């Protein structure tokens, strides 16, 4: 049984829920069992947002993630809050343009990506989330980069067609980062 | 096969209702179920249906009462405090024997409580809520797929028995997205000779009413209604059993709690603990048969709930108190972790309960 539990956390407006949706749809396309659970509580109204995405070969039990395999941290409070919950051997993705602390664990793989800066340089600052997701896809061959365009197509409303290309650009930047 | 699509639990309820032939939705927004109303607002006008945001919960349930009396498939949805406001209408609907589908995507209580997931309206849903001798059929979905299938089932049962079906969900199942498949099925239809559709001077007037001033008459109404409830208790309980064949500990949980419990059961089994799960799908009628059968085999029950243990009473009744019933719970919008459930299972296994 292979199950990947992905926790994405940051501020409202960073596309936390959107990147979760992207991963859930990608999983669906790869014939995974998936669940996507957003935070909808007072913490969201106060500005922070998080999203639980589970991709599995077998039916998903609880959709609530307490020990993620993968953590995407888009701001410092999120990293501090969840860093110790990641399972040993797990992965942590850090937006290093917004977070200046380091992960002090040796039993996890940490990827520091200056995603917000990279996105800003291209004039797409709000797509830092997708830069990180692009890098995650690169590290998760089971999700493969193939078919990402189709997923973006599904998620970006027709009215905002211009965003499709920009999402793809952000994903590609993340995928090729550090190569 | 139809396509697997990703959908929020709340949206799945709304889409399923439309597919079940519901063309009348009356509601009032409240977190965490507002997506149902939003979906209806978007879709209903396009298919010739009615979406109406009433001035209050009380108004909306009475609109449901009226549309149902006219023979329509009709629904409303709300969350805990809003359902409390609707209970007067629910009692009138019960007293008038008309069908309705009511969705409660529960949040923590009592009072205004919070907006996080909860199962603390179990008593209210299964034991009444409003005044008078009455019951509602209570369905407890544990997945987005079931949010849809039980909505359709709920409409059918409501029409079949002329009473309210309640979908008792919670904020998690309402907000989460999962893959779901909609089969192309024609909605079932039921004859409603009692409906107020206009006599066209061809038949006597139908009267829908819950007022009976002669006690003999009102008593007979209640006796007859309980005959109907007896039939439902015999024919309609639904449940799922998981690893119960050789179990000597039985976890009982519904809705989101059952999914957390299932994770714990899987882990406990890997430790060699013989534990199984009974998941009630109907909370009323409560699945007495499997609990009663389990009571002769297992050494204890563990009720996993997002409340202070409201289902424990029903497990004790169904098992005739033959075995102890432990409680593993969180409340106020908190959800037990699989580890907390696992700890309860280990405790019972070791015998220190």
Interface residues (C-beta under 8 A of the other chain):
Chain A: X21 X24 X25 X28 X33 X34 X35 X36 X37 X38 X40 X41 X42 X60 X61 X62 X63 X64 X66
Chain B: X4 X6 X31 X32 X114 X115 X116 X171 X172 X175 X176 X177 X178 X179 X256 X259 X260 X262 X263 X266 X333 X335 X337 X338 X339
